[in-house]
Amino acid sequence: MAGGTLVISTASLAFGSKGIDTGPYTLKLEIKNVGEGTLYGGVDLSALAPPFTGSGAGPFTLAHKQKTTVEVDFAPTSLGAFSGTVAVSSTDPNAPLLRVPVSGTGAAGVYQSAKKLNFGSLKAGKTRNKTLVIKNTGLGVLHGSVSSSGLAGKPFSIVSGSGDFTISPDKTLKVVAQFAPIVSGPDSAELTITTDDPKHLSASVELIGIGE
């Protein structure tokens, strides 16, 4: 009597680069019996570990043209390349064991902002605000912090936007800085921004102004 014949929908599950803290992303593996007889088998997901999770593990019995589906989720929370395997065993003598590789890379957010805020000339005793826009142009969520420690003893301060931040992809954070000169003459200070963007772990924004 003819047996079952195993066919899978894809030879690999490749997620490519996905942003950290933006998942989960899902790929499906379809397992189908194209033979005349019944196909018996099983799905083993034990070789998957976070940030991968899967559903559809266990034994299956498929009649002619029947199918079952395995779903694999990818939800990276850190940078780097990750891999795993979905193992499909069956009574098809030509495909007793198939190993389907699973891969994905966690991508960071990307920090972008101006390098300088120029408040211009301002009379002593007056105040002027300027806004620094921090944008995330990467695939992942950007985490970081705005520190005003470098402004101590200077006529500059942060009105809003200091402290820890989380910026989703293609979103922005507005940091409002203030210049309040008390004497005449030029002055400057540095605003420090730390992020988990590997290329901008620490960035400085120069604040400059002239008291009149």
Buried (B, 14 or more C-beta within 10 A) or exposed (E): EEBBBBBBBEEEBBBEBBBBBBBBBBBEBEBBBBBEBBBBBEBBBEBBEEBBBBEBBEEBEBEBEBBBEBBBBBBBEEBEEBBBBBBBBBBBEEBEEBBBEBBBBBBBBBBBBEEEBEBEEBEEEEEBBBEBEBBBBBBBBBBBEBBBEBBEEBBBBBEEBBEEBEBBBEBEBEBBBBBBBEEEEEBBBBBBBBBBBEEBEEBEBBBBBBBE
